[in-house]
Amino acid sequence: MMRWPASLAARLVLAFVLVAGVMLTGAGTYLYYALNAQLRATDDAMLLGKIVQLRHCARDARSIDDIVRDAHRYTEVVSGHDGLILRVIAPDGRTLVEANPEGEPVAAPAAVPPDVMASDSALHTWWSRTGIASRAIAAQARLGNHHETVTVLVAQDGDSRAALMASYRRHIFLAVIAGVAAVALLSLWLVRSTLKGLARIGRQAASVVPSQLDTRLTLEGAPRELSDLLAALNAMLTRLQDGFARLSQFSADLAHDFRTPLANLVGQTEVTLAHPRPAEEYRAVLESSLEEYARLSRMIEDMLFLARADHARVALSVTPLDARHEIQVLVDYFEAVAADRDIAIQVSGNGRVRADLTLLRRAINNLLDNALRHTPGGARIDVAVQALPHGTSIAVRNPGPGIPAASLPLLFDRFYRGDPARANSERSAGLGLAIVHTIMDLHGGTAQASSPPGGPTEFRLLFPA
């Protein structure tokens, strides 16, 4: 079984050569047989024409003796034609005139009657001494006295035509070889010239390193067929650059957020151990340390959830749920905290969602916690459930200072805190809204944020039907 070369250039050149070889061979074969048929038709027409001429010569003769005496008139008819054979035969079988330099053994075929015009059907195939198919025709010719007839035989020796066709065949073979060689050279040059662009693209791609992810592949001069590929590669590089930047920022934020509680733990421990202290102070330090440990534990748990979600390792148990009922359960949980700050939480609307119960509660919990931290005392948080034709909407609205428009697209990024004053918040690690966004992605829904000037801040979850 033939195996194609691994090189694209070699494959293209080989394909061009094969196609050219097949086409040239087919064209040469067609021309060869077409020429052979044309030459045979020409020879047949010539033989029929010679029969007509020889009959005219016989009509001019008054007797058999006149034919013998004027033999040159008959031989002149076939002279100047390579391979033509002539024989004039008397009624008694005697050969009156003959022109057969090579002595070819031509047997006389059935003769056409004197008053019948010779046609292609009267032509007869015979074989020369070299085994070449040749053509012959015999016809009776009436003399001028109208009493006697002779048989005129004209034959075409096929050796000359066979030699011509053999020469033509050799020329076709050489032309095919030369054509294939020319196609191979031209296609090799063309393919190499075309693939120079790929080599340039390869060099550009090889120059892309983590420290230079802003490098883009040049589209200028690239073939149209490669434009889409280059655009896709550049888009991939853009995504890689964005992902790498996010990863770098994530690492920096992670280090910063771990450093704060660890620094608190180290500082408290060093101060406590500097001098002997009463048991009550040691207990207070341990309680404070426990809070920092809890904060670290929550951060680790949140990051582990996000990492598992990124790698599709979070198993969902989706069931139909009463959205208002689940929200009310969480509102009851936050009731005491809200009452301490003189904040009311109101739930309205009805709707059902298909969701994982644990993840749904976690998303709503994060939104309510976020709203409580940014709602001034004496205000009200509204939670609205709405059934839509394409799904169910859950919106959490709270009054407050609002969110700058530039910060809205970044709210669901990991470790992002819209309020710089909360950069060192002990309660927020900047992962709550990122977890909400991830939970909605897992459910095939969306999480949106809006904060018009002077209006309430709203976080809306859209669950598909």
C-alpha positions in Angstrom: 0.0 0.0 0.0 1.4 3.4 -1.1 2.1 5.8 1.8 2.1 9.5 1.3 5.2 11.4 2.4 5.0 13.2 5.7 6.1 16.5 4.2 3.3 18.7 3.0 5.5 20.1 0.2 6.3 16.6 -1.0 2.7 15.6 -0.9 1.6 18.6 -3.0 4.4 18.1 -5.6 3.6 14.4 -5.8 -0.1 15.1 -6.3 0.7 17.7 -9.0 3.0 15.2 -10.8 0.5 12.4 -10.6 -2.3 14.6 -11.9 -0.1 16.0 -14.7 1.1 12.5 -15.6 -2.4 11.1 -15.8 -3.6 14.0 -17.9 -0.7 14.1 -20.3 -0.8 10.3 -20.7 -4.5 10.5 -21.4 -4.1 13.3 -23.9 -1.2 11.6 -25.6 -3.1 8.3 -25.9 -6.2 10.1 -27.3 -4.1 12.0 -29.9 -2.3 8.8 -30.9 -5.4 6.8 -31.6 -7.1 9.8 -33.2 -4.2 10.3 -35.5 -4.1 6.6 -36.3 -7.8 6.6 -37.2 -7.4 9.7 -39.3 -4.5 8.3 -41.3 -6.4 5.1 -41.9 -9.4 7.0 -43.1 -7.1 9.1 -45.4 -5.5 5.9 -46.8 -8.9 4.4 -47.4 -10.1 7.5 -49.2 -6.9 7.5 -51.3 -7.5 3.8 -52.3 -11.0 4.6 -53.4 -9.8 7.6 -55.4 -7.1 5.5 -57.1 -9.7 2.9 -58.1 -11.7 5.7 -59.8 -8.6 6.9 -61.7 -7.6 3.4 -62.8 -11.1 2.8 -64.1 -10.8 6.0 -66.2 -7.5 4.7 -67.6 -9.1 1.3 -68.5 -12.0 3.1 -70.3 -9.4 4.8 -72.5 -8.0 1.4 -73.6 -9.5 -0.3 -76.6 -8.0 -3.7 -75.8 -5.9 -5.7 -73.4 -2.9 -4.9 -75.6 -3.4 -1.2 -75.1 -3.2 -1.7 -71.3 0.1 -3.5 -71.7 1.4 -0.9 -74.1 0.4 2.0 -71.9 1.4 0.4 -68.6 3.2 3.6 -67.5 -0.2 5.4 -67.3 -1.3 2.9 -64.6 1.9 2.9 -62.7 1.9 6.7 -62.7 -1.3 6.6 -60.8 0.4 5.0 -57.8 3.8 6.6 -58.2 4.9 9.2 -55.6 2.9 7.4 -52.9 5.0 5.4 -50.5 3.7 1.8 -50.0 1.1 1.8 -52.8 0.8 -1.5 -54.7 -0.9 -1.8 -58.1 -1.9 -4.9 -60.1 -4.0 -5.0 -63.3 -5.3 -8.5 -63.9 -6.7 -9.8 -67.2 -9.9 -11.9 -67.4 -7.7 -15.0 -67.8 -5.8 -14.2 -64.6 -2.7 -12.9 -66.2 -1.0 -9.9 -64.6 -0.9 -7.1 -67.1 0.6 -4.3 -65.0 2.1 -4.5 -61.6 3.9 -2.1 -59.2 5.0 -3.9 -56.1 8.6 -3.0 -55.3 8.7 -5.0 -52.0 7.0 -8.0 -53.5 4.3 -8.0 -50.9 2.0 -11.1 -51.1 -1.3 -9.3 -51.7 -4.3 -11.6 -52.3 -6.9 -10.0 -54.5 -10.2 -9.5 -52.6 -13.6 -9.9 -54.1 -13.8 -7.3 -56.9 -16.4 -4.6 -57.2 -18.6 -5.1 -60.3 -17.7 -2.7 -63.2 -20.9 -0.7 -63.0 -20.9 -0.4 -59.2 -19.1 2.5 -57.4 -16.5 1.3 -55.0 -17.1 2.2 -51.3 -15.6 1.6 -47.9 -17.4 -1.8 -47.6 -15.2 -3.1 -50.5 -12.0 -2.4 -48.6 -10.2 -5.4 -47.3 -7.6 -5.8 -44.6 -4.5 -7.9 -45.3 -1.2 -8.5 -43.4 2.2 -7.5 -44.8 5.3 -9.7 -44.4 6.2 -7.7 -41.3 2.8 -8.5 -39.7 1.4 -5.0 -40.2 -2.3 -4.6 -41.0 -2.7 -3.1 -44.4 -5.6 -2.2 -46.7 -6.6 -3.3 -50.3 -9.4 -3.0 -52.7 -10.2 -4.7 -56.1 -12.7 -3.5 -58.7 -13.5 -4.6 -62.2 -13.0 -1.9 -64.9 -14.6 -2.0 -68.3 -12.5 -1.2 -71.4 -13.4 1.3 -74.0 -14.8 -1.3 -76.4 -17.3 -2.2 -73.7 -16.8 -5.9 -74.3 -13.8 -6.7 -72.0 -13.1 -6.1 -68.4 -10.0 -6.2 -66.3 -9.6 -6.4 -62.5 -7.7 -3.5 -60.9 -6.1 -4.1 -57.4 -4.8 -1.3 -55.3 -3.3 -1.9 -51.9 -1.6 0.2 -49.2 1.3 -1.3 -47.4 0.8 -0.4 -43.7 4.6 -0.5 -42.9 5.1 3.2 -43.6 2.1 4.2 -41.5 3.2 1.9 -38.7 6.7 3.5 -38.8 5.1 7.0 -38.6 2.9 6.0 -35.7 5.9 4.4 -33.9 7.8 7.7 -34.3 4.7 9.6 -33.1 4.4 7.3 -30.1 8.0 7.9 -29.1 7.5 11.6 -29.4 4.4 11.4 -27.2 6.3 9.4 -24.6 9.1 12.0 -24.5 6.6 14.8 -24.4 4.9 13.2 -21.4 8.2 12.7 -19.6 9.3 16.3 -20.3 5.8 17.6 -19.3 5.8 15.7 -16.0 9.4 16.8 -15.2 8.4 20.4 -16.0 5.3 20.2 -13.8 7.4 18.7 -11.0 10.0 21.5 -11.1 7.3 24.2 -11.4 5.2 22.8 -8.6 8.2 22.4 -6.4 9.1 26.1 -6.9 5.5 27.1 -6.4 5.0 25.1 -3.3 8.2 26.3 -1.7 7.4 29.9 -2.5 3.9 29.4 -1.0 5.1 27.6 2.1 7.6 30.4 2.9 4.7 32.1 4.5 4.1 29.1 6.7 7.8 29.1 7.7 7.6 32.8 8.6 4.4 32.1 10.7 6.3 29.2 12.4 9.2 31.5 13.3 6.7 34.1 14.7 4.9 31.4 16.7 8.2 30.1 18.0 9.1 33.6 19.3 6.0 33.7 21.5 7.2 33.2 25.1 5.4 33.7 28.5 7.1 37.1 28.9 5.9 38.2 25.4 2.4 37.0 25.1 1.5 40.3 23.4 3.2 39.1 20.2 0.7 38.5 17.3 1.1 36.6 14.1 1.3 38.9 11.0 -1.6 38.6 8.7 -0.1 40.8 6.0 0.9 38.8 2.9 -0.7 35.6 4.2 -2.8 33.5 1.7 -6.5 34.0 2.0 -6.8 30.3 3.1 -4.6 31.0 6.1 -6.2 34.2 7.2 -8.9 32.5 9.3 -6.3 30.2 10.8 -4.0 33.1 11.7 -7.0 35.1 13.1 -7.9 32.1 15.3 -4.3 31.7 16.5 -4.1 35.4 17.3 -7.4 35.1 19.2 -6.0 32.2 21.1 -2.9 34.2 22.0 -5.2 37.0 23.2 -7.0 34.5 25.4 -3.7 33.1 26.7 -2.5 36.6 27.5 -5.6 37.4 29.3 -5.6 34.1 31.2 -1.9 34.5 32.1 -2.5 38.0 33.3 -5.4 36.8 35.4 -3.3 34.0 36.8 -0.5 36.4 37.7 -3.0 38.7 39.3 -4.6 35.7 41.1 -1.3 34.6 42.5 -0.5 38.2 43.7 -4.0 38.6 45.2 -3.7 35.1 46.8 -0.4 35.9 48.4 -1.7 39.2 49.7 -4.9 37.7 51.1 -3.0 34.9 52.8 -0.3 37.3 54.1 -2.8 39.4 56.1 -4.3 36.7 58.4 -0.9 35.1 58.7 0.7 38.4 59.7 -2.0 38.9 62.2 -1.4 35.4 63.7 2.3 35.9 63.8 2.0 39.4 65.3 -0.5 38.4 68.0 1.6 35.4 68.9 4.8 37.3 69.2 3.2 40.0 71.3 1.6 37.4 73.6 4.8 35.5 74.1 6.9 38.6 74.8 5.8 38.6 78.5 3.9 36.3 80.8 0.2 37.1 80.7 -2.9 36.0 82.6 -4.9 33.1 81.3 -7.7 35.4 80.1 -5.3 37.2 77.7 -4.1 33.9 76.3 -7.7 32.8 75.8 -8.5 36.1 74.0 -5.5 35.6 71.7 -6.5 32.0 70.9 -10.0 33.2 70.1 -8.7 35.9 67.8 -6.4 33.3 66.2 -9.3 31.0 65.7 -11.1 33.7 63.8 -8.1 34.1 61.5 -8.0 30.3 61.0 -11.7 30.3 60.1 -11.0 33.1 57.6 -8.2 31.1 56.0 -10.3 28.0 56.0 -13.1 29.8 54.2 -10.7 31.2 51.6 -9.2 27.7 51.0 -12.7 26.2 50.7 -13.8 28.9 48.2 -10.6 28.5 46.1 -11.0 24.8 46.1 -14.6 25.1 44.9 -13.5 27.5 42.1 -10.7 25.2 41.1 -13.0 22.2 40.9 -15.5 24.1 38.9 -12.8 25.2 36.4 -12.0 21.6 35.8 -15.6 20.4 35.6 -15.2 18.4 38.8 -18.3 19.7 40.6 -21.1 17.1 40.5 -24.6 18.7 40.3 -27.7 17.2 41.7 -30.3 19.3 39.8 -33.9 19.1 41.1 -37.0 21.4 40.7 -37.0 23.8 43.6 -39.3 26.5 44.9 -37.1 29.6 44.6 -39.0 31.7 47.1 -39.0 29.0 49.8 -35.2 28.5 49.5 -34.6 32.3 49.6 -36.9 32.6 52.7 -34.9 30.0 54.5 -31.7 32.0 54.0 -33.5 35.3 54.9 -34.5 33.8 58.2 -30.9 32.9 58.8 -29.8 36.5 58.2 -32.7 38.0 60.2 -30.7 38.5 63.4 -27.7 40.1 61.7 -30.1 42.4 59.7 -32.0 43.3 62.8 -28.8 44.3 64.6 -28.1 46.8 61.8 -31.8 47.9 61.5 -32.0 46.5 58.0 -35.1 44.9 56.6 -35.2 42.1 54.0 -38.3 41.7 51.9 -39.0 38.7 49.5 -41.5 39.0 46.7 -42.7 37.0 43.7 -42.7 33.3 43.0 -41.0 30.9 40.7 -39.4 27.5 40.4 -35.8 26.8 39.3 -34.0 23.6 38.3 -30.8 23.8 40.4 -28.5 22.1 42.8 -30.0 22.9 46.3 -26.6 23.4 48.0 -25.2 25.6 45.2 -28.4 27.6 44.9 -28.3 28.4 48.6 -24.6 29.3 48.4 -25.2 31.7 45.6 -28.1 33.4 47.4 -26.2 33.4 50.6 -23.3 35.3 49.0 -25.6 37.9 47.4 -27.4 38.5 50.7 -24.1 38.7 52.6 -22.8 41.2 50.0 -26.0 43.3 50.2 -25.9 43.4 54.1 -22.3 44.6 54.0 -23.1 47.5 51.7 -26.6 48.6 52.8 -26.8 51.5 55.3 -28.7 51.1 58.5 -32.4 51.8 58.4 -32.7 50.7 54.7 -34.3 47.7 53.1 -33.0 44.8 50.9 -35.5 43.6 48.3 -35.3 40.0 46.9 -37.6 39.5 43.9 -38.4 36.2 42.2 -39.9 36.4 38.7 -41.0 33.6 36.4 -40.0 34.4 32.8 -40.8 32.6 29.5 -37.3 31.4 29.1 -36.5 30.7 32.8 -36.6 32.2 36.3 -35.0 35.5 37.6 -33.8 36.1 41.1 -32.8 39.7 41.8 -31.2 41.1 45.0 -31.5 44.9 45.3 -30.0 47.1 48.0 -29.6 50.9 48.4 -26.1 52.2 49.0 -23.3 54.3 47.6 -23.5 52.5 44.2 -20.8 51.0 42.1 -18.7 52.9 39.5 -19.6 51.9 35.9 -15.9 50.9 35.3 -16.1 48.4 38.1 -19.3 46.6 37.0 -17.6 44.3 34.5 -15.0 43.3 37.1 -17.3 42.5 40.0 -17.3 38.8 39.3 -13.5 38.5 38.9 -11.7 36.6 41.7 -10.2 38.7 44.5 -11.8 41.9 43.1 -13.1 44.4 45.6 -14.9 47.4 44.2 -14.5 49.4 47.4 -10.7 50.2 48.0 -11.5 50.9 51.6 -12.3 47.2 52.0 -9.1 46.0 50.5 -8.1 44.6 53.9 -11.6 43.5 54.9 -11.6 40.7 57.4 -14.8 39.4 56.2 -14.4 39.6 52.4 -11.7 37.9 50.3 -13.1 39.0 47.0 -14.3 35.5 46.1 -18.1 35.6 46.9 -19.3 37.1 43.7 -16.8 35.0 41.7 -18.4 31.9 43.3 -21.9 33.2 42.3 -20.8 33.6 38.7 -19.2 30.1 38.7 -22.4 28.5 40.1 -24.5 30.2 37.4 -22.1 28.9 34.7 -22.5 25.4 36.1 -26.3 25.7 35.8 -26.1 27.2 32.3 -27.4 30.5 33.5 -26.0 34.0 33.9 -25.2 36.5 36.7 -25.6 40.2 36.0 -24.9 43.4 38.0 -26.3 46.8 37.5 -26.0 50.0 39.6 -27.5 53.1 37.9 -26.6 56.5 39.3 -29.0 57.3 42.2 -30.7 53.9 41.9 -30.3 50.7 43.8 -27.5 48.2 43.2 -29.0 45.0 41.7 -27.5 41.5 41.3 -29.7 39.3 39.1 -29.5 35.5 38.6 -31.1 34.1 35.4 -31.8 30.3 35.6 -32.7 28.7 32.3 -36.1 26.9 32.0 
